[in-house]
Amino acid sequence: MSSTSRREFLKAIAASTLLINGSNFYPVNADNTDNADNTTKITILHTNDTHSQIEPFPPGTRNAGMGGVARRATFVHQVRAENPNTLLVDGGDSFQGTPYFNFYHGELEIKSMSLIGYDVITLGNHDFDDGVDSLVKALQYAKFDIVSVNYNVEKSPLKDFVKPYVIRNLSGIKIGILGLGIDFDGLVTADKHIGVTYQNPIEPAKAIVKELREVQKVDLVVALSHLGYRYENEPNQPSDVNIAKAIPDIDFIVGGHTHTFMKEPDVVKHANGKQTLIFQVGFGGINVGKVDFTFSDQKLVGWQGAIFDVTGEQVSQTWSAKVDNC
C-alpha cells in the first residue's frame, strides 16, 4: 500500500465512523445515570492481541472475512451512542502479524486505534518487535493512554508515554486502570527492549491497587494484562488467574497474550466476598468484549456482558452477576 493509499484508508475509517477527533469525540463525563434508582452503567469494551489485522482476514484463511478495524470502529460508535459512559481498552500486542506492520512499523495500527477511539491500552511483547525507538515513533500518534506497572521505562524514551495507571471519571464513577506486562525472557531479545526492564507484576500491582483504592478512592479497578490467562504446566508463572488470586481489590482483568477465546468470563471469588472478573476475546480483532458494570450510589452492585463480533452480532450468551459490597 502506498503512502497515499494509506492516508486514504485512514480517512475512510474516520469518515465512515464519524470519529474525527479519535478518543476525544465522545464527552467522557456525559450523564447516563438512572435518576429513578440512582444507578449508573459503565460499559467497558475490550480487545487484545489484534496483531496488525487492519483488514478482515482474507479469503481462504481460517477466519476469512472476520475482523477489520473499520467495522470495529462502527461497532464502538454504536455502543457509545447507546451509552456515552463507555471506555475502550486493549490488553496488548497491537503489532505484528500482517505486512502492515512490516511496512509501517506500527504507525498504521496506532493511528487506526486512535481513530477508533481507544481510551487506554497496555503493551505486549510483540509491541517491542521493532525495538523501543520504533515503538516510540509509532506512539507519537496515540490519542490514548498507555499503562504498565511492571515495565520500568525510566531509562528509555518510553518514559514520556507509559504511565503506571490512569483514572477516568464517568458520571461521577472513578475508574482506575493499570497495566501488566509479560516477562521479556524468551519473548523479546535484549536489543529490542533497551532501557526497559521487567519486574514480576504482583508486588508493584499490589502497591498501585492499594494507592488507587485508599488514596485515589476509585470505584472500579481494571487491570489490562498481557500476562496470559493461566498456565497449567507452570502454575506459578504470573498470569491473570494468579494476579486475581493475589489482589482481591482488582474488579476486572482484561486479558491478553494467550489468545484465549473465552465463551464467558472467569470469576475468581475471594475469602472476603469480593470477586475478580477475568475476560479475554481471542486475537486478531475478531471479537470485542462488552461488560456493563452497574453502580448504585457509586457502589458496584452487578455486571453483565457478552462477546460480539465486529459486525455487532452477539456471539456468546449474555452472562450476569450480582456483587456483594463488603
N, C-alpha and C positions, 0 to 999 in steps of 0.2 A: 504494500500500500504506500503510495507516495505521500509526502507531507501535506500536499493539497487535499488528497483524499482523506487523510486522517483528520484534517481540520473540518472537512465537510461532514465526516462521520460524527464528530463530536457536536457539531452544530445541529445535526439531525436528532441526536439524543436530547439535547436541550430543548429544541423546538417541539418535539413530539410529546414531551412530558411537562412543559412549561416550567422547567427547573432553571430559570435563567440565572438565579443567584445561588445555586447549589444549596448547601445546608442552611443558608440564611433565608430561604424563600418562605418558610413557614415560621410564624411567630412562636417561639418556644414557651411563652407564658400565656398562650391562648387558653381560655377557660373551657374545661369540659367537665365541670362539676355538676352533679345532680343535686340541686338545692333541696329537693324534697327529703332526702335522707343524708345529705352532706357527704356523699361518696364521690370519689374521683377515680377515673380509669386511666391508667398509664399503660400505653402499648409499647412494647419493645419488639421490633423486627430485627432478626439477626441472620447473618450468613457466616460462612467460614470456608477457607480453602477454595476460593474462587479461581485461583490459578490461571490468571490471564485469559479466561474464557470470555472474551469480549462479545463474540457472536455465538449463536446457538451451536451446539455440537453438529458437525457436518453429517450429511447422509452416509450411510454405510457404517457408522460407528455405533457403539453400544447405546449411547444416549442421544441418538440422532434427533435433531430438532429441539432439544431441550436446552434451557438456559438462555443466556443472552442479556447483556446489560440494558438494552433499550426496553425490553419487556419487564425487566426487574424495576427499572425506573418508573414505568407506568403503574405497576402494582403498588410500589411505595407511595406514589402520588395518590392513588385511590384510597389507601389506608389512611394517609394523613388528612385527606379530605373528610373522612369519617371521624377521625379523632386527631385533632391538632396536637394533643399531648402524646406524641409518638417519637420515639428515638430509634434510629437505625444504627446498628453496631456490627462489628465483624471480629471474628476470632483468629485472624492472621492467615498468612500465605495468600496474599493477593497476587503475588508474582509467580512466574514460571509455569510452563505447561503448553503454551502455544507460541507460534512465531511472533506474535505481537510483542512478547517480552524480549525476544532476541533482537528485534529491530528497534524497539523504542525504550527498552531498559526500564520499564515501569512507569514511564511518563503517561502513557495512554491509560493504564489502569488507574492511576491516581486521579487523573483528570476526569475519567468516567465516574469514579466513586464520588468525586466532588459534585459532579452534575446530578448524580442520582440523589444526593443529599445525605450521605453518611454523616453521622454525628461524632462517633468515636470508634477507633479500631485499635487492635494491638498488633504486634509484629510476630510473624512466624519465621521459621528457619529459612524458608525459600526466599523470603524478602531480602536476605543478605546474599543471594546467589551472585550478584554482580558487584558485591563489595559495598562498603559503607559510603564511600563518596558518591557512587551511583545512586544508592538509596536516598541519600540526602538531596541529590539533584532532583529526583522524582518527587520527593515530599515537599518541595518548594511549591508544588501545585495543589497541595492539600488544603481543602477548606473544612477540615475536620481535625479533631484532636487524636493524638497517638499516645497510648499509655502502656507503661511497663514498670512494675515494682522491682523486678529482679534482674533486669539488664542495666548494669551500671554504664552509663553513657557519658559520664563527666569528662572523660579524656578523648572524646570523639566529637565530630561535628553534629552528631545526633542530639547533643545536649540542648540544642536550640529547638528541637522538635518533639522530644519524648518527655512526657511527664509521668510521675508515678500514678496519679489519679486525676480525675476531673469531677466536678459537681455540676449537675444540671438541675434547674428548678422549673418544674412544670406544674402550673396551677397550685403553687404552694407546697408541692411534694418535692423534697430534696433527694436526688438520686446520686450516689457516689459510685463512680465507675473506675476500676483499676484493671491493670493488665498483667498477665502471667506468661513468661516466655520459656520455651523448652531449652534444655542443655545443648550447647553448640557441639559438644563432643560427639564425633561420628557423623554429624549432620552438616556442619559448616566449618570449612577449613580456616585456620588461624588468620590467613591473609585476607579473608572476606569479612572478618569482624574486628579489624584492628581498632583498638581503643574501647571496645565494648566487651565487658566481662559478664559472665553468668554467675548467679548465686541461686542456691536452692530456694525456691519461691516461698516455702512455708513460713519462715520467720519474718521476712520482710512483708509478706501479705498479712500476717497477723498484726504487725505493727500499724500498717496502713488502715486495716479494717477497724482497729481499735481507735485510731485517730478519727476516722470517718464517723463512727458511732458516738464516741464520747466527746470529741472536740467539735467536729463539724455538725453533729446532730442530724445526720441524714436519715431519711425514712426508708430507703431501699439501697442495698449494696449489691452491685452487679460486678462480676469478675469476667473479663474477656480473656479466655485461656487458650493458649496454643500448647498445652501440655499433653493432650491426648486424653481420651475418655477413661480408660483403665488398661492395665497390662497384667494379664493372667499369669504370665511366666516371670514377671518382675513386679511382684505386688508392692514393693517398697518404693518403686520409682514414682517421682512426683507425677500426679495425674489429677484429673478433675475429681474423681471419687475420693482420692486421698486428701485433696485440698478441702473438699466438702466436709469430710470427717474431722479434719483438724481445726476448721474455722467455722463454727456454727453460725456466726453473725453474717456470713455471706448468704444472701437470699437466692441469687440466681447466678449460675455459671454458664456462660456462653462458650461452648467447647469448640475445639479445632484440632487439627494435626492428624488424627486417626481416620478421618473421612468416614465417620460413623453415621450411617443412615438410620437414625433413631425414629421409631414409629410413635413414641411418646417419651416424655422426659423421665429421667431417673430422679426420684425424690429421696434424698438422704434425711432420715429423721434422727434428731439429736435427743440426748437424755433430758435436756432442759425443755423439750417440747417444740423447739424451733425446727424448721425444715429448710433444706437447701435444694433448689431445683437445678438439674443439670440437663442441658439440651444441646444437640448438635445435629446439623442438617446435611451431612454428606460432603459433597465437594462440587466444584465446577459451576457454582451458581444455579444449579438445577432447581433447588428448593429455597424457600425463605421460611424461617420460623417466626411465629407470631404469638406473643404471650401478652395477655391483658392482666395487669395487676390492679386489683380493686382496693382502694383505701377508704376507710371511714374515719372521719375526724383525724386524718393524717396517720392512721394506723393501718398496716397491711392486714386485710381480712380474707383475701382469697385471690386465686388466679385461675385463668382459663386460657387455653391455647390450642393451636393446631399447626400443621405444616401445610404450606401452599407451594405449588409450582409458580413460576414467574408469570404465567398467564392469569393467575388469581384463582386457579382451581384448587380446592382443598384436597389434599392427598393423604390425610390421616384423619382418624376420628378426633372429635373435639374432646379434650380432657379438662377437668376442672378439680379444684380442691379448695377447701376452707383452710384458713391459717389461724392457729390459736396464738394470741398475743400473750407473752409471758411478762 
